[in-house]
């Protein structure tokens, strides 16, 4: 397997629910999903105690 980049974004705004991530109807979730697809990457989301952590893993081309 080749090398990968990892982009991590965290915030302490409104906690992202699992339902919101699955529905993908919020604009911010749609934009992140498109970004990840364009990079041929994957997205991990952690949301707890009012903190959100988005980790995008994508290959180095």
N, C-alpha and C positions, 0 to 999 in steps of 0.2 A: 504494500500500500504506500502511496506517495505521501508527501508532506501536506499538511493542512494549516490554514490560518484559523484563528479563533477570535471572534469579535464579541466582547462582553459589554452589555449596557445594563445599568442598574438605575432604579429610581425609587422614590418613596411616596409616589402618588397613589392613586386609587389602585387597590390590589386587583390584578387581572385574574378573573375566575376561569376555572377549567371550562365552564360552559361558554364563556366568551371566546376562548381559544378554539373550541370545537365548532362554533357557529360561524366564526370568521366574518361576522357582519359589521363589526366596528371598522371604521376607516383605518385606524392605526394598525389593526391586525391584518387587514387586507394589504396594506403597504409593506409591512414586514414580510408577509408571506410571499409577495411578488419579488421582493428583494432577495429572499433566500432562494427562491426558484431560479432566478437569474444567475445566481452564483453556483447553482448545482449543489447547494448546501443543505444542512439540516438545522433545525431550531430546537433548542431546549429552553423551557420556561420554568422558573421557580417563582412562586408567589407565596409569601408567608409573612405574617406580622406587619402587613402594610408595605412590604418591600417587594419589588419585582426585579427579577434577574433574567435577562434574555441573553442566551449564548448562541451565536451563529458559528457553525463549523463549515468551512468550505475549502475545496482543494486549491492548491497553487497550480496555476496553468503555465 
